[in-house]
């Protein structure tokens, strides 16, 4: 009667375990495909594209300083029924890169009390001329400096877009490998749990028939219960990691739950010098400081030019009417003007130049510090990848030995030379080692992503910003 009750309890427990279902196999998802999805649909990736658009607009805005202008001035005075004057001046002004302005226009004035300087022929007065700053502003001026700053601003936006993607793909990298790790853990636990249950069923039947001790079936039942709970936790972690993946996959037509990770279990030899060289030339943080330092250099040049006197020469050829446009009379029909400005103490200009130079020194120190930080971060990440690579190789050898030990123990158990406790111990070590190997592989790939992120080139996984 006692054996019957024990048989009933064991039978109920054997069928009380949870049935874990595999997710619908809707396909495989590699890391590269995942990056492409993130780059195409993620709002932050689309924001990076908008940053590039802003950069191109910044250049166009700076080029607007060189747009030709059409100007027309008209003024009239009437008093006590008398037309004192009508003054109308229309001209086109064309700026150039050398800060030389070309000008062509038409002037027509009339009235009872028109000033002599505004008196023109009845058909009006045509003129064409040039304005040349022979002192300050001929080569370095606000317009040309502004255009160069606009180009640097475009580079800054592009660099910021790359930095945004670099950080986004680091987060995506963590999400993918956590998802990968939990998928592999669940698969490993499901496979091993099926074998454990089969062994439990065999031992249970042996206990019923009297071939095995009843305590062996209890020991095996504990093994089933233990790994069933472990599988529950793995299933929970997989659900949570899938939800995290959905934060990065914004394609409505793609169901992450139905996908499985695809990755070839291999490590790749990494060249430290290539990472260092690339980072020193292209790291977004370093490029940002270098761009800002270049903008400061433009400010220094402009400030240095402002120490010169302002000498603007304006010359206009005058034409009495349309019939005179083909006749150039430089000696008699012209208008000439010279503007001269020079501060005697130059305190404002000298102080501004010194301030810019101090800022340049500050940025030189910032660049030196950031270089050291980037280099050390790359070394740290590389050391981690290198160490994990060795650990994976070692863990794979350990797994081979764990499998040998388990098979040997199973053979001894079948020959009656071992116990189910030792078999379970060997099996637990083998399964824990398998989980450890999965964790190391996921950690290695996360660390490889960290290395690329530390170098500043993780965004290149999908070719940068479009």
ABEGO torsion letter per residue (X at the ends): XAAAAAAAAAAAAAAABBBBBBBBBAEBBBAAAAAAAAAAABAAAAAAAAAAAAAAAAAAAAAAAABBBBBBBBBBBBBGGBBABBBBBBBBBBBBAAGBBBBBBBBBBBEAABBAAABBBAAEBBBBBBBBBABBGAABBAAAAAAAAAAAAAAAAAAAAAAAAAAAAAAAAAAAAAAAAAAAAAAAAAAAAAAAAAAAAAAAAAAAAGABBAAAAAAAAAAAAAAAAAAAAAAAAAAAAAAAAAAABABAABBAAABBBBBBBBBBBBBAAAAAAAAAAABAAAAAAAAAAAAAAAAAAAAAAAABBBBBBBBBBBBABAAAAABBBAAABBBBBBBBBBBAAGAAAAAAAAAAAAAAAAAAAAAAAAAAAAAAAAAAAAAAAAAAAAAAAAAAAAAAAAAAAAAAAAAAAAAGABBAAAAAAAAAAAAAAAAAAAAAAAAAAAAAAAAAAAAGAAAAAAGEBX
